[in-house]
Amino acid sequence: MHPYEISQTLRARATHESIRLNFGSLYGVVAGLERRRLVRAVETVREGKRPERTVYDITEAGRREMYDWLSELIAAPVKEYLQFEAGLSLVGALPPDEAVALLRQRCLALEFSLEQIQAMHVAMEKRGIPRLFALESEYMAALQQAELEFTRLLVADIDSGELSGLDEWRTWHEGGAAWGRSADDYAKGAEDAGDPHDDEDDQGDAR
């Protein structure tokens, strides 16, 4: 294919929903692959009055590189820093009632997203598209379903008062700006109550 055809194919298949793509840099990416001899130019074509377009093909080195990269993506789990995870780690900065409202809002968004994915799968089945070509959206649906269940349970635990630390959380915000010091003290206490050998390790480092 030539780069414009690659771009059109990626858009038609909605690949940008699964892979972060910058279509504006595609020509530069192809040029970089050619410099590394992972693809090679095979011909130049012209359609009507359109500009000439260079068609590229993957090389044997490119196939090996693709195979190694894809094998690593499939086989090796990596730590991914999710935005929701970051938000949960800092949720104490919000008043509990406000946090609950936002969590309920997230539940609604997840429910809507799951409905869209399900509708897409139904449409694909009607068109006779094999499941193989929907695995990434199926995976995302599983993740979103798990997140939805977790978020619903978290809301329920806050509403019922069963969330450990909820009283302290409310106290921090009743005192206005003082909540930050209280939270820091609470975190420091939890840290000090951790591994009893930490002090020994620190002494060893000092020596």
Protein Blocks (a to p, Z undefined) as FASTA:
>chain_A
ZZklmmmmmmmnommmmpccdfklmmmmmmmmmmnopaccfbdcdehjbccdddddddfk
lmmmmmmmmmmmmmmccddddfklmmmmmmmmpcfklmmmmmmmmmmmmmmmmmmmmmmm
mmmmmnopafklmmmmmmmmmmmmmmmmmmmmmmmmmmnopaghklmmmmmmmnommmmm
mmmmmmmmmmmmmcfklmmmmmmmmZZ
